[in-house]
């Protein structure tokens, strides 16, 4: 990366798994970062990361508007989610309820605050997950398709909203792959070690992964280049569940995952788990590499999983 223009960057959700990796990268590049948290107890953490910490409620328009107006940023990055704790596969809509609100209401509040204060560039966290029929890797030209399963459609509400409104506002949607790395994959690994993460059916669904540090570096590039539009931020190797899950188990020193037929998985874990493991599509990162000049430190989850669990 060459010389950059120093900017005032507002990171909404700075104390989350992604924010904790992103803020130090922005600071290291010389940017003045204001980062938000919902908890005053985490202000010290944000300060340690090199940012000015602000308490903000992403679901409260007034709170968002005031925080942005006080900071007068030149770019806003939306990394707010509420994905923590034990995933509830039977009721994933409940597990994702607050995150969906942050993706719908939180996005709207940030876009409104950006407009009110004249911030020209907003970068928003999307998600590279689609059940679009067909084969081959999905590009940014392919719309996200939540598929036909009711639960998958409910969970995708926030991502679909982001894809719709951010583009219209002239912002950037970063479709991140599944995060792994410090603080992001602990729950999955714990499930795998307890053999509570079975392989459903033939495990033919694809996942696109990305290490948090690579996702953060792509985000820095999108901010600095004021790139607009959609970018798939995923590694070089989309993989079927039947490939990555046994590999993850081996890296974690766990027994091989059990195999469960689709009908039984639907009874035990619900339709979403079945959809997730059997129907997902892989994504291409060619555009992000070409247009942002993004280089991955972890081009494959194989290397990444081995390193974080080794």
Backbone as numpy.savetxt, mean C-alpha at the origin, in Angstrom:
# Nx Ny Nz CAx CAy CAz Cx Cy Cz
20.01 9.11 -8.22 19.17 10.30 -8.22 20.05 11.56 -8.22
19.77 12.49 -9.09 20.56 13.72 -9.18 20.11 14.77 -8.19
20.51 16.00 -8.44 20.16 17.11 -7.54 18.66 17.37 -7.62
18.04 17.64 -6.49 16.59 17.84 -6.48 16.23 19.20 -5.92
15.04 19.63 -6.29 14.51 20.87 -5.73 13.89 20.52 -4.37
14.36 21.20 -3.35 13.85 20.91 -2.00 12.41 21.39 -1.88
11.55 20.55 -1.30 10.12 20.87 -1.19 9.63 20.71 0.24
8.51 21.35 0.51 7.79 21.10 1.77 6.78 20.00 1.46
6.97 18.86 2.11 6.13 17.68 1.84 5.31 17.33 3.07
4.02 17.13 2.87 3.09 16.78 3.95 2.74 15.30 3.79
3.14 14.49 4.77 2.87 13.05 4.70 1.76 12.70 5.69
0.57 12.45 5.16 -0.56 12.03 6.00 -0.41 10.54 6.29
-0.33 10.20 7.57 -0.09 8.81 7.93 1.39 8.51 8.06
2.12 9.44 8.65 3.57 9.30 8.73 4.06 8.27 9.73
3.20 7.87 10.67 3.67 6.93 11.70 3.31 5.48 11.37
2.68 5.24 10.22 2.36 3.87 9.81 3.58 3.15 9.24
3.41 1.87 8.89 4.54 1.07 8.38 5.19 1.74 7.16
4.36 2.25 6.25 4.89 2.90 5.05 5.50 4.27 5.38
4.79 5.04 6.19 5.27 6.38 6.57 6.63 6.34 7.24
6.84 5.33 8.06 8.12 5.22 8.80 9.31 4.96 7.87
9.05 4.39 6.71 10.12 4.16 5.73 10.25 5.34 4.76
9.11 6.00 4.51 9.09 7.10 3.55 9.69 8.40 4.11
9.29 8.75 5.33 9.74 10.02 5.91 11.27 10.15 5.92
12.01 9.14 6.42 13.48 9.28 6.42 14.07 9.42 5.01
13.46 8.78 4.01 13.97 8.91 2.65 13.76 10.33 2.12
12.60 10.92 2.43 12.34 12.32 2.01 13.31 13.27 2.72
13.49 13.05 4.02 14.38 13.90 4.82 15.82 13.80 4.29
16.24 12.57 3.97 17.60 12.35 3.46 17.85 13.09 2.15
16.78 13.34 1.41 16.88 14.05 0.14 16.80 15.57 0.33
16.67 16.00 1.59 16.69 17.43 1.88 15.32 18.08 2.00
14.24 17.29 1.86 12.90 17.88 1.92 12.50 18.20 3.36
11.66 19.23 3.49 11.11 19.59 4.81 9.80 18.83 4.96
9.77 17.90 5.90 8.63 17.00 6.00 7.78 17.29 7.24
6.49 17.43 7.02 5.52 17.44 8.11 4.78 16.11 8.00
4.72 15.34 9.08 4.07 14.03 9.04 2.99 13.97 10.11
1.89 13.31 9.78 0.77 13.26 10.72 0.63 11.89 11.37
0.02 11.93 12.55 -0.33 10.73 13.29 -1.65 11.02 14.00
-2.39 9.96 14.33 -3.64 10.19 15.08 -3.35 10.23 16.58
-2.13 9.83 16.96 -1.80 9.69 18.37 -0.67 10.62 18.80
-0.93 11.43 19.80 0.10 12.34 20.32 1.31 11.56 20.83
1.10 10.31 21.24 2.19 9.47 21.74 3.23 9.17 20.66
2.85 9.33 19.39 3.78 9.02 18.30 4.49 10.25 17.73
4.25 11.42 18.32 4.91 12.63 17.84 6.43 12.54 17.99
6.87 11.91 19.08 8.31 11.73 19.32 8.94 10.87 18.23
8.23 9.82 17.82 8.72 8.94 16.76 8.91 9.74 15.46
7.93 10.56 15.11 8.02 11.35 13.87 9.20 12.32 13.93
9.43 12.86 15.12 10.57 13.77 15.31 11.88 13.01 15.10
11.96 11.79 15.64 13.16 10.95 15.46 13.41 10.65 13.98
12.33 10.53 13.22 12.46 10.23 11.78 12.89 11.47 10.99
12.86 12.64 11.65 13.31 13.86 10.99 12.20 14.77 10.51
10.96 14.45 10.90 9.81 15.24 10.46 9.28 16.11 11.59
8.49 17.09 11.21 7.71 17.84 12.20 6.40 17.07 12.35
6.11 16.62 13.55 4.91 15.81 13.77 3.68 16.65 14.07
2.55 16.21 13.53 1.27 16.90 13.75 0.21 15.85 14.03
-0.63 16.09 15.04 -1.76 15.19 15.29 -2.91 15.59 14.38
-3.43 14.64 13.61 -4.52 14.93 12.66 -5.45 13.73 12.56
-6.72 14.01 12.47 -7.72 12.97 12.24 -8.11 13.02 10.77
-7.67 12.04 10.02 -7.92 12.02 8.58 -9.39 11.94 8.20
-10.24 11.56 9.16 -11.68 11.44 8.87 -12.43 12.73 9.21
-11.71 13.73 9.70 -12.33 14.99 10.10 -11.85 16.09 9.14
-12.76 16.58 8.33 -12.41 17.57 7.30 -11.73 18.80 7.90
-12.23 19.25 9.06 -11.67 20.45 9.70 -10.23 20.19 10.15
-10.01 19.04 10.77 -8.68 18.67 11.24 -7.69 18.62 10.07
-8.10 18.01 8.96 -7.24 17.91 7.78 -6.98 19.30 7.18
-8.06 20.06 7.02 -7.94 21.39 6.43 -7.00 22.29 7.20
-7.11 22.26 8.54 -6.26 23.10 9.39 -4.80 22.66 9.34
-4.57 21.34 9.38 -3.19 20.82 9.37 -2.48 21.20 8.07
-3.19 21.08 6.95 -2.58 21.41 5.65 -2.37 22.92 5.53
-3.37 23.70 5.96 -3.26 25.16 5.86 -2.09 25.71 6.69
-1.89 25.11 7.88 -0.78 25.56 8.75 0.58 25.26 8.12
0.65 24.16 7.40 1.94 23.68 6.88 2.31 24.31 5.54
1.30 24.68 4.76 1.51 25.23 3.41 2.47 24.36 2.59
2.16 23.07 2.42 3.09 22.20 1.70 3.06 22.44 0.20
4.07 21.91 -0.48 4.10 21.95 -1.95 3.66 20.61 -2.53
3.65 19.59 -1.70 3.15 18.28 -2.12 2.54 17.58 -0.91
1.47 16.82 -1.17 0.81 16.03 -0.12 0.90 14.56 -0.51
1.27 13.71 0.45 1.30 12.27 0.22 0.35 11.60 1.21
-0.59 10.83 0.69 -1.62 10.17 1.50 -1.22 8.71 1.73
-0.79 8.40 2.96 -0.43 7.03 3.32 -1.26 6.55 4.51
-2.44 7.13 4.71 -3.27 6.78 5.87 -4.02 5.47 5.65
-3.81 4.51 6.55 -4.62 3.29 6.58 -4.85 2.95 8.05
-5.65 1.93 8.28 -5.86 1.45 9.66 -5.73 -0.07 9.64
-4.68 -0.54 8.93 -4.49 -1.99 8.79 -3.48 -2.43 9.83
-3.98 -2.87 10.99 -3.08 -3.40 12.01 -3.86 -4.40 12.84
-3.13 -5.21 13.55 -3.79 -6.25 14.34 -4.03 -7.49 13.50
-4.69 -8.43 14.10 -4.90 -9.74 13.47 -5.95 -9.64 12.36
-5.60 -10.01 11.11 -6.58 -9.95 10.03 -7.76 -10.89 10.30
-8.95 -10.44 10.00 -10.15 -11.24 10.19 -10.64 -11.67 8.80
-10.25 -12.88 8.39 -10.59 -13.33 7.04 -12.08 -13.62 6.87
-12.76 -13.93 7.99 -14.21 -14.19 7.86 -15.00 -12.90 7.68
-14.49 -11.82 8.31 -15.17 -10.52 8.20 -14.18 -9.45 7.74
-13.57 -9.64 6.57 -12.55 -8.67 6.14 -13.11 -7.28 5.92
-14.42 -7.19 5.64 -15.02 -5.87 5.44 -14.98 -5.08 6.74
-15.12 -5.77 7.88 -15.01 -5.08 9.17 -13.56 -4.67 9.42
-12.64 -5.58 9.10 -11.21 -5.32 9.31 -10.75 -4.11 8.48
-11.31 -3.98 7.28 -10.91 -2.89 6.37 -11.81 -1.66 6.44
-12.81 -1.68 7.34 -13.81 -0.60 7.35 -13.18 0.78 7.54
-12.32 0.94 8.52 -11.72 2.27 8.77 -10.78 2.65 7.63
-10.04 1.67 7.13 -9.14 1.94 5.99 -9.94 2.41 4.78
-11.08 1.77 4.53 -11.93 2.21 3.42 -12.41 3.64 3.63
-12.74 3.98 4.86 -13.18 5.36 5.15 -12.03 6.34 4.91
-10.83 5.95 5.33 -9.66 6.82 5.11 -9.37 6.97 3.62
-9.65 5.92 2.85 -9.41 5.97 1.41 -10.50 6.77 0.69
-11.68 6.81 1.25 -12.77 7.58 0.63 -12.79 8.99 1.23
-13.18 9.09 2.50 -13.33 10.40 3.15 -11.97 11.10 3.30
-10.96 10.34 3.75 -9.63 10.92 3.95 -9.06 11.50 2.66
-9.25 10.76 1.56 -8.78 11.25 0.25 -9.51 12.53 -0.14
-10.83 12.51 0.04 -11.63 13.70 -0.30 -11.20 14.92 0.53
-10.95 14.68 1.83 -10.54 15.79 2.71 -9.19 16.36 2.27
-8.25 15.47 1.92 -6.92 15.93 1.51 -6.97 16.66 0.17
-7.78 16.16 -0.75 -7.91 16.84 -2.06 -8.55 18.22 -1.88
-9.54 18.30 -0.99 -10.20 19.59 -0.72 -9.21 20.57 -0.07
-8.41 20.06 0.87 -7.41 20.90 1.55 -6.35 21.36 0.57
-5.97 20.48 -0.35 -4.97 20.83 -1.37 -5.50 21.95 -2.25
-6.75 21.82 -2.65 -7.37 22.85 -3.51 -7.46 24.18 -2.77
-7.87 24.11 -1.50 -8.05 25.33 -0.70 -6.73 26.08 -0.46
-5.64 25.34 -0.40 -4.35 25.98 -0.08 -3.43 26.08 -1.29
-3.93 25.69 -2.46 -3.14 25.82 -3.68 -2.01 24.81 -3.82
-2.16 23.63 -3.20 -1.14 22.56 -3.36 -1.42 21.87 -4.69
-0.41 21.89 -5.55 -0.66 21.39 -6.91 -0.48 19.89 -7.07
0.20 19.24 -6.11 0.50 17.82 -6.33 0.13 16.96 -5.13
-0.73 15.96 -5.38 -1.16 15.03 -4.35 -0.86 13.60 -4.82
-0.17 12.84 -3.97 0.18 11.44 -4.27 -0.59 10.57 -3.28
-1.30 9.57 -3.80 -2.18 8.77 -2.94 -1.87 7.28 -3.04
-1.90 6.61 -1.90 -1.66 5.18 -1.84 -2.83 4.39 -2.40
-2.61 3.69 -3.52 -3.58 2.75 -4.06 -3.10 1.33 -3.77
-3.70 0.35 -4.44 -3.34 -1.04 -4.16 -3.41 -1.86 -5.44
-2.36 -2.63 -5.69 -2.29 -3.46 -6.90 -2.95 -4.81 -6.62
-4.28 -4.80 -6.65 -5.00 -6.06 -6.53 -6.22 -5.99 -7.43
-6.32 -6.97 -8.32 -7.41 -6.95 -9.29 -7.78 -8.38 -9.66
-9.07 -8.58 -9.88 -9.56 -9.91 -10.25 -10.11 -9.88 -11.68
-9.49 -9.02 -12.49 -9.89 -8.85 -13.89 -9.69 -10.18 -14.63
-10.70 -10.66 -15.36 -10.55 -11.92 -16.07 -9.45 -11.82 -17.13
-8.78 -12.93 -17.39 -7.76 -12.94 -18.43 -6.42 -13.41 -17.90
-5.41 -13.33 -18.76 -4.06 -13.74 -18.38 -3.08 -12.62 -18.69
-1.85 -12.78 -18.24 -0.83 -11.76 -18.49 -0.85 -10.69 -17.41
0.20 -9.86 -17.40 0.33 -8.83 -16.36 -0.53 -7.61 -16.68
-1.09 -7.02 -15.63 -1.91 -5.83 -15.79 -1.03 -4.59 -15.81
-1.34 -3.65 -16.69 -0.61 -2.38 -16.75 -1.50 -1.28 -16.18
-0.98 -0.06 -16.19 -1.74 1.08 -15.68 -2.95 1.40 -16.55
-2.95 0.89 -17.77 -4.10 1.09 -18.67 -5.28 0.22 -18.24
-4.99 -0.85 -17.50 -6.06 -1.75 -17.05 -6.69 -1.22 -15.77
-8.00 -0.98 -15.79 -8.64 -0.53 -14.55 -8.61 -1.65 -13.50
-8.60 -1.26 -12.24 -8.71 -2.25 -11.15 -10.10 -2.87 -11.23
-10.16 -4.19 -11.16 -11.45 -4.89 -11.23 -11.63 -5.68 -9.93
-12.62 -5.30 -9.10 -12.81 -6.01 -7.84 -13.45 -7.39 -8.00
-13.79 -7.76 -9.25 -14.39 -9.08 -9.48 -15.85 -9.13 -9.11
-16.38 -10.33 -9.01 -17.82 -10.49 -8.80 -18.17 -10.86 -7.36
-17.18 -11.34 -6.59 -17.47 -11.75 -5.21 -17.83 -10.53 -4.36
-18.93 -10.66 -3.61 -19.45 -9.54 -2.82 -18.41 -8.96 -1.88
-17.71 -9.82 -1.16 -16.76 -9.35 -0.15 -15.60 -8.59 -0.78
-15.08 -9.14 -1.88 -13.96 -8.47 -2.57 -14.39 -7.08 -3.04
-15.63 -6.98 -3.49 -16.14 -5.68 -3.96 -16.25 -4.69 -2.80
-16.71 -5.18 -1.65 -16.83 -4.30 -0.47 -15.47 -3.78 -0.03
-14.48 -4.67 -0.03 -13.15 -4.30 0.44 -12.47 -3.33 -0.51
-12.83 -3.41 -1.80 -12.19 -2.58 -2.82 -12.78 -1.18 -2.95
-13.81 -0.86 -2.16 -14.50 0.43 -2.28 -13.53 1.61 -2.22
-12.62 1.58 -1.23 -11.69 2.69 -1.06 -10.72 2.84 -2.21
-10.18 1.71 -2.65 -9.22 1.73 -3.77 -9.90 2.23 -5.05
-11.12 1.78 -5.28 -11.87 2.20 -6.47 -12.13 3.71 -6.44
-12.45 4.22 -5.24 -12.70 5.66 -5.09 -11.43 6.46 -5.42
-10.30 6.00 -4.89 -9.01 6.67 -5.15 -8.72 6.69 -6.65
-8.90 5.55 -7.30 -8.62 5.47 -8.75 -9.50 6.47 -9.52
-10.71 6.69 -9.01 -11.66 7.58 -9.69 -11.32 9.06 -9.44
-11.23 9.46 -8.18 -11.15 10.91 -7.88 -9.76 11.51 -8.02
-8.72 10.73 -7.72 -7.37 11.30 -7.74 -6.93 11.63 -9.16
-7.29 10.74 -10.08 -6.97 11.00 -11.49 -7.67 12.26 -11.99
-8.93 12.41 -11.63 -9.71 13.59 -12.07 -9.13 14.88 -11.49
-8.51 14.76 -10.30 -7.94 15.95 -9.64 -6.52 16.24 -10.13
-6.02 15.42 -11.07 -4.67 15.63 -11.59 -3.58 15.15 -10.65
-3.93 14.21 -9.75 -2.96 13.68 -8.79 -2.31 12.39 -9.29
-1.64 11.73 -8.36 -0.92 10.49 -8.66 -1.46 9.36 -7.81
-1.75 8.23 -8.43 -2.13 7.02 -7.70 -0.97 6.04 -7.80
-0.43 5.65 -6.66 0.61 4.62 -6.64 -0.05 3.31 -6.22
-0.18 2.40 -7.17 -0.74 1.09 -6.87 0.38 0.23 -6.29
0.51 0.28 -4.98 1.54 -0.52 -4.31 1.17 -1.99 -4.34
2.18 -2.84 -4.45 1.96 -4.27 -4.27 1.79 -4.58 -2.80
1.68 -5.85 -2.48 1.59 -6.24 -1.07 2.88 -5.87 -0.36
2.76 -5.12 0.72 3.95 -4.68 1.45 4.56 -5.83 2.25
5.89 -5.86 2.26 6.59 -6.67 3.26 7.82 -5.88 3.68
8.38 -6.28 4.82 9.50 -5.51 5.37 9.20 -5.14 6.81
10.01 -4.28 7.42 9.86 -3.97 8.85 8.46 -3.47 9.20
7.78 -4.23 10.07 6.47 -3.80 10.55 5.32 -4.04 9.61
5.58 -4.69 8.45 4.49 -4.84 7.47 4.02 -6.28 7.30
4.86 -7.26 7.55 4.48 -8.64 7.22 4.44 -9.56 8.43
4.53 -8.97 9.63 4.62 -9.79 10.84 3.41 -10.70 11.04
2.20 -10.17 10.76 0.98 -10.97 10.98 0.94 -12.18 10.06
1.29 -11.96 8.79 1.28 -13.06 7.82 2.28 -14.13 8.24
3.48 -13.70 8.62 4.52 -14.65 9.04 4.08 -15.44 10.27
3.43 -14.76 11.22 2.94 -15.44 12.43 1.92 -16.52 12.06
1.02 -16.20 11.14 0.02 -17.18 10.67 0.69 -18.37 10.01
1.69 -18.08 9.17 2.40 -19.14 8.44 3.12 -20.06 9.43
3.75 -19.47 10.45 4.49 -20.28 11.45 3.54 -21.19 12.24
2.30 -20.72 12.47 1.33 -21.53 13.22 0.55 -22.47 12.29
0.90 -22.46 11.01 0.21 -23.25 9.97 -1.29 -22.89 9.90
-1.55 -21.59 10.08 -2.93 -21.11 9.98 -3.15 -20.36 8.66
-2.20 -20.49 7.74 -2.31 -19.83 6.44 -2.19 -20.92 5.37
-3.32 -21.63 5.13 -3.24 -22.76 4.20 -3.22 -22.31 2.73
-2.83 -23.25 1.89 -2.89 -23.04 0.45 -4.28 -23.46 0.01
-5.04 -22.53 -0.58 -6.43 -22.82 -0.96 -6.48 -23.29 -2.42
-7.15 -24.43 -2.63 -7.27 -24.98 -3.99 -5.89 -25.21 -4.57
-5.69 -24.77 -5.82 -4.39 -24.93 -6.47 -3.48 -23.72 -6.23
-3.97 -22.72 -5.48 -3.15 -21.54 -5.19 -2.72 -20.80 -6.44
-3.65 -20.69 -7.40 -3.30 -20.13 -8.72 -3.41 -18.60 -8.78
-3.94 -17.98 -7.73 -4.04 -16.52 -7.73 -2.67 -15.89 -7.64
-2.50 -14.75 -8.30 -1.21 -14.05 -8.29 -1.21 -12.92 -7.26
-0.04 -12.69 -6.67 0.19 -11.49 -5.86 1.39 -10.76 -6.43
1.33 -9.44 -6.39 2.50 -8.63 -6.70 2.98 -8.03 -5.39
4.25 -8.25 -5.06 4.81 -7.81 -3.79 5.71 -6.58 -3.99
5.98 -5.85 -2.92 6.99 -4.79 -2.97 7.53 -4.57 -1.55
8.85 -4.48 -1.45 9.45 -4.18 -0.15 9.14 -2.73 0.19
8.86 -2.46 1.47 8.52 -1.10 1.91 9.54 -0.06 1.47
10.83 -0.41 1.53 11.87 0.56 1.15 11.82 0.89 -0.34
11.49 -0.10 -1.16 11.35 0.15 -2.60 10.09 0.98 -2.88
9.01 0.68 -2.16 7.78 1.47 -2.32 8.04 2.92 -1.94
8.81 3.11 -0.86 9.13 4.47 -0.41 9.98 5.21 -1.45
10.97 4.53 -2.03 11.84 5.20 -3.02 11.05 5.60 -4.26
10.09 4.76 -4.66 9.23 5.11 -5.81 8.37 6.32 -5.48
7.91 6.41 -4.23 7.07 7.52 -3.79 7.87 8.83 -3.81
9.11 8.77 -3.35 9.99 9.94 -3.37 10.14 10.44 -4.81
10.36 9.51 -5.74 10.51 9.88 -7.16 9.24 10.53 -7.70
8.08 9.97 -7.35 6.80 10.53 -7.82 6.60 11.94 -7.29
6.99 12.18 -6.03 6.88 13.51 -5.43 7.81 14.49 -6.12
9.07 14.11 -6.24 10.09 15.01 -6.79 9.84 15.35 -8.26
9.35 14.36 -9.01 9.12 14.58 -10.44 7.72 15.12 -10.73
6.93 15.26 -9.66 5.53 15.69 -9.80 4.84 14.91 -10.91
5.13 13.62 -10.90 4.54 12.71 -11.90 3.05 12.58 -11.62
2.25 12.57 -12.65 0.80 12.41 -12.45 0.32 11.14 -13.15
-0.85 10.68 -12.74 -1.41 9.47 -13.33 -1.22 8.28 -12.41
-1.31 7.09 -12.99 -1.27 5.85 -12.22 0.07 5.14 -12.45
0.64 4.61 -11.38 1.87 3.81 -11.49 1.72 2.55 -10.65
2.08 1.41 -11.26 2.13 0.15 -10.51 3.48 0.07 -9.81
3.47 0.05 -8.48 4.71 0.01 -7.70 4.83 -1.40 -7.11
5.37 -2.29 -7.94 5.47 -3.72 -7.59 6.85 -4.21 -8.01
7.25 -5.37 -7.47 8.56 -5.89 -7.86 8.50 -6.58 -9.23
9.63 -7.17 -9.63 9.76 -7.72 -10.98 9.09 -9.08 -11.15
8.63 -9.69 -10.05 8.21 -11.09 -10.13 6.86 -11.36 -9.49
5.76 -11.00 -10.19 4.44 -11.40 -9.67 4.43 -12.92 -9.51
3.83 -13.40 -8.43 3.92 -14.83 -8.15 2.59 -15.41 -7.71
2.37 -16.66 -8.11 1.18 -17.36 -7.64 1.37 -17.75 -6.18
0.24 -17.83 -5.48 0.27 -18.16 -4.05 1.02 -19.49 -3.84
0.83 -20.43 -4.75 1.47 -21.74 -4.58 3.00 -21.66 -4.69
3.50 -20.55 -5.23 4.96 -20.34 -5.27 5.46 -19.63 -4.02
4.85 -18.45 -3.72 5.42 -17.63 -2.66 5.11 -18.12 -1.25
3.95 -18.78 -1.06 3.57 -19.19 0.30 4.48 -20.29 0.86
4.74 -21.38 0.10 5.68 -22.39 0.62 7.10 -21.82 0.80
7.48 -20.88 -0.07 8.81 -20.26 0.03 8.91 -19.43 1.31
7.84 -18.66 1.58 7.80 -17.85 2.80 7.88 -18.75 4.03
7.15 -19.87 4.00 7.17 -20.82 5.12 8.58 -21.36 5.33
9.26 -21.72 4.24 10.63 -22.25 4.34 11.57 -21.19 4.92
11.44 -19.94 4.46 12.28 -18.85 4.97 12.04 -18.61 6.46
10.78 -18.83 6.89 10.41 -18.59 8.28 10.69 -19.79 9.17
11.23 -20.87 8.57 11.53 -22.08 9.33 10.27 -22.80 9.77
9.18 -22.62 9.00 7.89 -23.24 9.35 7.66 -24.49 8.50
6.71 -25.31 8.93 6.33 -26.47 8.13 5.63 -25.99 6.87
5.59 -26.87 5.88 4.92 -26.53 4.62 3.44 -26.25 4.89
2.87 -25.22 4.26 1.44 -24.91 4.51 0.52 -26.08 4.13
-0.52 -26.23 4.92 -1.53 -27.25 4.59 -2.25 -26.83 3.32
-2.81 -27.81 2.61 -3.62 -27.51 1.43 -5.08 -27.77 1.79
-5.94 -26.82 1.44 -7.37 -26.92 1.76 -8.18 -26.76 0.48
-9.13 -27.66 0.20 -9.94 -27.48 -1.01 -10.79 -26.21 -0.93
-11.14 -25.69 -2.10 -11.87 -24.40 -2.16 -13.17 -24.43 -1.37
-13.93 -25.52 -1.49 -15.24 -25.58 -0.82 -15.08 -25.49 0.69
-14.01 -26.14 1.21 -13.80 -26.13 2.66 -13.29 -24.75 3.12
-12.40 -24.17 2.33 -11.88 -22.84 2.67 -13.01 -21.82 2.70
-13.97 -21.98 1.80 -15.11 -21.05 1.76 -15.93 -21.17 3.05
-16.09 -22.41 3.54 -16.81 -22.62 4.79 -16.04 -22.07 5.99
-14.74 -22.34 6.02 -13.92 -21.98 7.18 -13.53 -20.50 7.22
-13.14 -19.98 6.05 -12.57 -18.63 6.04 -13.39 -17.62 5.24
-14.40 -18.10 4.51 -15.24 -17.18 3.74 -14.77 -17.04 2.29
-15.63 -16.42 1.47 -15.37 -16.35 0.03 -14.17 -15.48 -0.32
-13.90 -14.47 0.53 -12.81 -13.55 0.19 -11.46 -14.27 0.17
-11.25 -15.15 1.15 -9.98 -15.90 1.21 -9.79 -16.73 -0.05
-10.89 -17.31 -0.53 -10.83 -18.14 -1.74 -10.51 -17.27 -2.96
-11.20 -16.14 -3.08 -10.96 -15.21 -4.18 -9.50 -14.76 -4.19
-9.03 -14.37 -3.02 -7.67 -13.86 -2.84 -6.63 -14.86 -3.33
-6.85 -16.12 -3.00 -5.83 -17.14 -3.27 -5.94 -17.79 -4.64
-7.06 -17.59 -5.30 -7.24 -18.33 -6.57 -7.47 -17.44 -7.79
-7.75 -16.14 -7.59 -8.17 -15.33 -8.74 -7.36 -14.06 -9.01
-6.46 -13.70 -8.11 -5.72 -12.43 -8.28 -4.86 -12.42 -9.53
-4.63 -11.22 -10.08 -3.77 -11.03 -11.26 -2.46 -10.35 -10.87
-1.43 -10.56 -11.67 -0.14 -9.92 -11.44 -0.06 -8.59 -12.18
0.82 -7.69 -11.71 0.95 -6.34 -12.28 2.36 -6.12 -12.84
2.42 -5.28 -13.87 3.70 -4.92 -14.49 4.23 -3.62 -13.91
5.55 -3.54 -13.67 6.15 -2.31 -13.15 6.92 -1.54 -14.22
6.74 -1.91 -15.49 7.55 -1.32 -16.58 7.41 0.21 -16.63
6.21 0.73 -16.43 6.00 2.18 -16.54 6.76 2.94 -15.44
6.70 2.45 -14.22 7.39 3.12 -13.11 8.89 3.14 -13.34
9.42 2.05 -13.87 10.87 1.99 -14.16 11.22 2.97 -15.28
10.39 2.96 -16.29 10.66 3.79 -17.49 10.48 5.28 -17.20
9.35 5.64 -16.61 9.01 7.06 -16.47 9.58 7.71 -15.21
9.71 6.93 -14.13 10.23 7.51 -12.88 11.73 7.24 -12.72
12.26 6.31 -13.51 13.65 5.91 -13.34 13.84 5.13 -12.05
12.80 4.38 -11.66 12.79 3.63 -10.40 13.68 2.40 -10.50
14.55 2.25 -9.52 15.40 1.05 -9.45 15.11 0.33 -8.14
14.88 -0.96 -8.21 14.51 -1.72 -7.02 15.73 -2.30 -6.31
15.72 -2.14 -5.01 16.76 -2.79 -4.21 16.42 -4.28 -4.04
15.12 -4.57 -4.05 14.64 -5.96 -3.93 13.79 -6.29 -5.17
14.43 -6.66 -6.29 13.67 -6.92 -7.51 12.72 -8.12 -7.39
13.04 -9.02 -6.43 12.18 -10.19 -6.23 11.89 -10.40 -4.75
10.67 -10.80 -4.47 10.26 -11.16 -3.11 11.11 -12.31 -2.58
11.67 -13.14 -3.48 12.49 -14.29 -3.03 13.67 -13.79 -2.20
14.37 -12.83 -2.76 15.53 -12.23 -2.08 15.07 -11.50 -0.82
13.96 -10.74 -0.95 13.45 -9.95 0.18 12.98 -10.81 1.34
12.18 -11.84 1.06 11.68 -12.72 2.13 12.86 -13.36 2.86
13.84 -13.83 2.07 15.01 -14.52 2.63 15.77 -13.58 3.58
15.90 -12.31 3.12 16.66 -11.34 3.91 15.94 -10.95 5.20
14.64 -10.68 5.12 13.95 -10.22 6.35 13.72 -11.36 7.34
13.68 -12.61 6.83 13.42 -13.74 7.75 14.69 -14.51 8.09
15.78 -14.23 7.34 17.03 -14.96 7.56 17.69 -14.52 8.86
